Amino acid sequence: MAEKIRIAIFRGAFDPFHNEHKMIIKELIRLNKFAQIIVMPLGLAPRVDSCMTPAGYRHEMARLGIRNMPGVILSDYEINRPGQYSYMIDTINYYKKKIRNDYLKEKSKGISKQEKIGSKKADKSKDANSLKSTRDMKVVISLIYDSDALDAIEDWYQPEQIMKKAKLLICCRESNNFEHLNARADYLRTKYQAKIDFLMIKETDISSAELREKLRLEQAPKNKMPSVVYKYIKKNKIYRFSQEMAQLSQQQLIQLAGYEKEVRRHVSLSRLNHSLNVMQYAVHLAARHDYDLMKAAVTGLLHDISKSMKLKVQYRFAKKVGKLSPLNRNIVHGPAGAWYAQRYLGIADPEILDALTFHTTSRKNMTKLDKIIYLADKLEPGRPIKEFEKVREIAETDLTAAMKLCLEEVRLSQIRRSKKRHPSTKAARKHLESK
C-alpha cells in the first residue's frame, strides 16, 4: 500500500495575525494527523478587493505568531512567487511536487548511507523495495478554510482542479448554519467529488477588519493577538498609515509588491522591515504635503536596496552615478541603489533617482521628495530616537523647518561621536539656513 504524507495548508492574509489564527493552528496540531502544517500568507490575491498590508509585515506577524509551535512551518512561497496573482491551484501543485521530491531525496540519502557501511544483500533488497514504495508515495493536502469558502469556491480559479487535488478542512463555529453548510458540502461532493471535512473551533469575537481599524487608531486590545505580535505592530505602527496607503491604486500596489520582492531578495529581515516603515511614513508625509504618493512609496521602499550588497559592488555601482563625492562606506549605498533601480528595475524618474542617491547626506536645493525620504529614513516609527520627536512633530506641517532641525540634530550627534560631516550635508544645511 502506498505511503501517504498528510499536509495541512493554512493560507490567509494574516492581516493581522490574531488569536483565532493561533487557535486554529493549535486545533490542527491536536488532530495529530499532519506531517506538516504550513502557514502561508497570501501574495497578490485576485479576489481580495481591499488594500492588504505589505507582505513583509504580514509574513513577520505570522512568523512571530507561530513561534515555538511544533510541526508548523511558515511559507513565503506566495509572497515571493513571480507573476501578478497567486492562485491556490499553483500552490497545491508546487507543494505536492516539493514535498514528494524532498521525501525521495531523504530516503535516497538513507539508502546510500547504508550502502557505504556495507549492508547485506538482503538489506539492499529491502532498501530497494522501500525506495520503490516511496516512489509510489502520495502527498495528501488539506486546505484549511473558513466556512464561507464553501459558498465562494466555485468562483475561484480552477475550482474543479483544487477539489480534485486537495481536501477541504472547513472551520466552523456553533453560530454557523449547519443545515446550509452540509447542503453546500453535499453539493460540492456530488458535482466535483470533493473531499470535505469539518473542524469545530471555539466562537470568538475577533474581526480582522475591526482590529485593523483599532490598530490604526492605536486602540486595539492586547488580548486579541499574541503579545509578541501586538508589540511588533505597536513598535512599527504598521496600521497607523493604512488610510494613506489605501489611496494608492490596485495597479500601484501590485507594482510596489513587485519592488518589495526585489528588496526582499537583497536585504535582511530587519532591513526589509525598516524599508517598509520608511515607505509607509514617506507616503504619510507625501499625503500631508500634497506630493505624489506613489513616487514617495517607491523611493522609500527602495532606498536601502543595495545596503547589504558587497561593499566593492556598492562602490562600482555608485561610481556609475557619479553624483555624490566623496564616497564612504556609510553613504555609498545611496547612489548604488539609484543605479540598481535604474539599471535593473527600469526606474528612469530623475527625481526618484536623486532622492535615492542623496537620502543619507541630503544636498543643496533639496526637492520635496528629497526632504520626504531623508526625514522618513530618520523618523520612521521603528527608530524611536528621542531627539527626533520634535522633528517628527514639525514634519507634519513644514518639511523645510523639519529638515533644518533634523540636520542640526545630526550635526550635534556627529560632534558627540567625533564624526565629520559630508560636504553635501554641509551644503544642505547652509542652503536651508539662508532661507
N, C-alpha and C positions, 0 to 999 in steps of 0.2 A: 504494500500500500504506500502511495506517495506521501512523503513528509509534507507537512503544512507549516508555514510560518505565518502567524497572525499578527497583523499590524493595524494599529488604530491611527487615523489621521484626524486631528482636531484642528480645523482650518477656520480662521476668523480674522476680523480686523484687529481685535485686541486693542481697542481704542476708547478707553484704556483697558489694560489687563486688570480684572477685578476679581472679587472673591467668588462669584459664581463660576467663572472660568476655572479657578483653582478647585472648587468643589467638584466640578465635572471630571477634572483630571484625577482627583482622588478616587472618585467612583470607578473610573476606568482601571486604576491600579487595583482597587479592591476586587474587581472581577477576576483578576489573576489569569487572564486568557490571552494577553497580548505580549509578544516578544519585545515589541517597541511601541511606545506611544509618542507619536510625532506631533508636536505643536508647531503650527505653520501660520505665521502672519501673512495676510493677503498681500499680493502685489497690486498691480493695477487691475481692478475688477470691473468688468463692463456693466454689471448690474448694481454697482454702488453709486448712487447719484450724488451723495454729499461729498464734501471735501474731507478726505481721510488725512489724519495727522501723518507727517512724513514717516516713511517706512523705518528709518533708523531708530526713531523714538519708539515705535510700536514693537520692534524687534527687541530693543533693550528692556522695555517694560515686561515683555513675555519672558525674557531670559531671567530677569530678577524674580518674576512671579513663580517660576517653576524650579528655582534653585533648590538643590538637595532633595528633589523628588525622584526616587529610584525608577529606572527604566523609561524616563521621559526625556525626549530629545527635541531640541529646538532646531527648526529648519529655516534656512534663509533661501531655499530654492525659489520660491515665488517672487520674493522681492529682488532677487538677483538675476532672474532669467531674462534673456533678451526678448524683444517683442513688445508690443503695446499693451496687451492684456494677458492675464494668467487665467487659464481655463482648467477646471477640475480634471477633465479627461487627460490633459497633458501631464498633470501631477501624478495621476494614477499610473499612467504608462511609465513615467520616469522612475517612480519608486518600485514598481514591480520588477523592472529591469535592474535597478541599482541593488536592491536587497538580494535578488537572486544571484547577481554577479559577485557581490560581497561574500555571500554564503558559500558559493562554489570556491572562491579564492581561499577562504579559511579552511575548508575541507581539504582542498588540494595541498595546502601547506602542511596540514597534519599528516597526510599520507606520505608526502615527500620526506618529512622528518622521520617517520617510521622506517622508510626505505634506507635512509642514511645510517641508521643504527642497526641495520641488518635484520629485518623482520624475516620470519619463516615464510615458506611458500604458502602455507595455509592462511597466515595472517595477510599476505599480499592478496590472496584471492578474496579474503573477506573485505579488505580495503577496496578492491576493485568493485565488488558488489555494492559496497557502501557509497562509492563515488557514483555508480550508475543510478542508485536510488536517489542520490542527492540531485542528479541532473533532472529527475522527474519531479523534484520538489515544487510545490505550489506556494505562491505568496498570496495570502488572503487578506485583502484590505477592507477595513470597516471605516466608513466615513462618519464622523460624529457631527450631527446637526441638531439644531433646534426644531421644534415641531412644525414650524411654518415651512420648512423645506419640502414637506410632503405636498403642499399646495403649489410651491414655486418650481419644483424640479423640472417639470415638463417645458418650462420656458428657458432652461439653461442650454448651454452649448452641448450638443450631442448627448441628450439625456439617456437615450437608449443604450449608448456605449458605457456611460457612467454606471447604470444599473446592471449592466451585463458583467462589468469587470470588477465591481466593488459592492460590498454590502452597505446598507444604511443602518446606522445605530442612532435612533431618534430620541433625544432627551425630552421628557415630558414631565409635567407637574400635575398636582391634584386639581388645579384650576382649568386644565385643558379639557376640551370637549372630546372625550374618548370615543364617542359614537362616530364623530366626524373623522378622527384620526384613524380609527380602524377601517372605516369605509374607504378612505383615501389609500391606506396601505393595501387593502384587498384589491382595489382598482389597479394600483401600480404592479402588484404581484401578478395579476391576470394579464395585463397589457404588455408588461416588459419582463415578466418573470423575475421581478425584483426580489431581493432577499432583504427583508426589513425586520429589525428587532427594535424593542423599546427599552429605554433606560430611565427608570424613575429617579428624579432628583428632587431635592427639597425646594419648596417655594421660597423665592427671595423677592425683595422689592427693589432690586438693582436694575437701573436703566442706563445703558451706556450714554445715550444722548443727554439725559439729565445730569449724569456725572460730569460729562464734558463741559456743560454749561456752568455747573457749580465750580468746577476746577478753574474755568476761565475767570470766574468772579472770586476765586480763592475762598470758596465757602463749602467745599466738599468735606463730608465727614470722613475721618480717618478709617473708620471701621468698614468701609465698603471695599477696600483694597488691601492687599498685603502691605504691611508697613513699609517695606523696602521700596515698593513701587510708589507709594504715596510720597516718600521722601525724595525719590528721584524726580517725580513730577514737580513737586514744590520747589526743589532747588533750581531746576531749569525752566520753571514757569512755562511748561510745554503748551498749555492751553490758553495762556494769557493773551496770545496774539492770534487766536484762531479766527476771529472775525475779519481781521485784515487779510489773513491767508486765504480765506474763503472768497475774497474779492477777485482772486486770480481765476482765469477761465479754466475749464477742464483741459483744453489743449495745452495751456501753460503749465498746469500741474503735471501733465504727462511728460512734458519736456523737462521739468525740474526733477521728476522721478528718474529720468534717464541720466541727468547730470549727477544725481545722488548716487546712482550705481557706480558711476565713474569715480567719484570721490571715495566711495567705499573700497574700491579696488586699491587705492593708493595710501590710505591713512589708517591709523589705529582707531579703535572704537571710541576712545576719549576724544581724539581729534575730529572724528566724524560728528560726535555729539556737539563739540564746540562749533563746528561749521554749520550745523543745523540751527543752533542757538543764534549764531550771527545772522544767518539767513532770515529767521523769523523776526529778530529785532530790527534788522535793516528794513524789512517790509513794513514794520510798525512805524519806523521813523519816516519812511517814504510816504506812508499814508498821512502822517502828521504834517508833512511839509510839501504835500501836493507834488510828489515825484512819481515817476514810472515804477510801479510795484514790481513788475517782472524784472527790470534791469537791476533793481536793488536785490531781489531774491537770487538771481543768477550770480551776481558778483559776491554776495555774502556767502553763498554755498560753495563757490569755487575758490575763495580767497586763499585757502591753505592747501590746495590740491597737490602742490609739489613739496610740501613741508617735510614729508617723510622719504622723499627720494634721496639717493646718494648725493652727497654734497658736490662731488665733481660734476654730476649730471645737472644739478641746480645751477652751477656756475656756467656750464656750457649753454643751457637754455637762456639764462639771464643775459648773457653777452649778446645773444641774438637780438634781444630787445634794445639794448644799448641806451636806455633812458634813465638809469639810476647809477650814480657813481659817487664815491667809491662803493664797491660791494663788500659785504662781510657776511659771515655765516648766519647772522641773525635776521638779515633782511633779504638775502638773495632769493628766498622762495617766492617773494612778491613778483618780480619780473619773470622768474622762471615759470610761475603759474600762469602769467599772462601769455607767455609764448606757447605753453602747453595748450591753453584754452583756444588760442588762435589756430595752432597747427593741427591739433587732434580733435577738437570739438567744433571747429568751424565758426568760432565767435569772432566777428570782424568789427564789432562796435568799438570805436576808439575810446569812448568814454568808459566802457566796462574794462577794457584792457589797461587803460591808465589807472583806473581805481584799483585794479589788482596789483599793478606794479608798485604803487605808492602807498599801499594800505598799512605798511609798517612804519613808514617815515613821515608821511604827509608831504606836502610840497607847496611852493608858491602858487598863487592863483588857483586854489583848490575849487573843483566843481562841486555841485551839490552832492553828486554821487560819491566823490572822494570823501567828503565830510561824513556822509551817512555810513560808509563802510569803515572808515577809520574809527568812528565813535562806536559803531556796533561791535567791532572787534574788541574794543576796550570795555564796553559796558554790558555785554550780553549777560543774562542772569546767572550763568554758571560761574561767572567771575565776580563774586560779591566783594569787590575791593572798596573798603570804607571811604578812601579818599575820593572815589569817583561818584559818590552818592549825589553830591551837589551838581556834578556834571550831568548825571542822568536826569535830574530834575529840570535843568536848563535846556537840555536837548529836546525836550517835549515842545518847546516853543521857539527856540533860537539856536540854529545849528552853528552859526558863526561864534556866538558867545560861548557855546559849549566847547567848541574847538579851542578857543583861547584858554579857557580854564583847564581843559584836558591837557593841552600842551604844557601849561605851567606845572601841572601835577607831574607830568612825565619828566620835565626838566628837574624838578626838585628830587624826584626819585633817582634820576641818573647822577645827580650831585652826591646824594647819600651813598650811592654804590660806586662812586668814583668812575663813572662811565662817561665817555664823550658823546656828545650829540652829533647826529649826522648833519652834514651841510644842508640837506634837503629839509630836515626838520627845523633847523635854524631859520632857513629862508621862509618857511611856512609861518613860523611864529612872528618873525619881523614883519611880514606882509599883513598878517591879521592885526598886529598892534597898530599899524598905520591907518587902520580903518576907523 
